[in-house]
Amino acid sequence: MPVSRCAADDYQRRVEHVLAQTPLIDGHNDLPWEIRERFKSDLATVDLKSDTRLLPIPADAAPLMTDIPRLRAGLVGGGSIAPDVRRRRALHDVDTHARQCVGGLGH
């Protein structure tokens, strides 16, 4: 049986209410790795306040999946990274993530 428009609207309002009270945290985000690989860790070349799908895409890759407008539209309240510290580059990813936070990219 199809869901009525009224029921769908009510469901959306309920989801928005829950996420406003209990923020969804993205527990796995490869953005620091993607910035390192694609842009040599140059944060100035990646404007997360704009649609990152419009940035250059390597031939063997997909568009970036993270930017502030899409995080907000999806009601994502925060994020974290869990680098594999056995890899030397993991520390580089932590540094990139820290510079994103200090730079205010999430505001």
Secondary structure as GFF3:
##gff-version 3
##sequence-region A 1 107
A	DSSP	alpha_helix	5	21	.	.	.	ID=ss1
A	DSSP	beta_strand	24	26	.	.	.	ID=ss2
A	DSSP	alpha_helix	31	39	.	.	.	ID=ss3
A	DSSP	three_ten_helix	43	45	.	.	.	ID=ss4
A	DSSP	three_ten_helix	52	54	.	.	.	ID=ss5
A	DSSP	alpha_helix	68	73	.	.	.	ID=ss6
A	DSSP	beta_strand	76	79	.	.	.	ID=ss7
A	DSSP	alpha_helix	88	102	.	.	.	ID=ss8
###
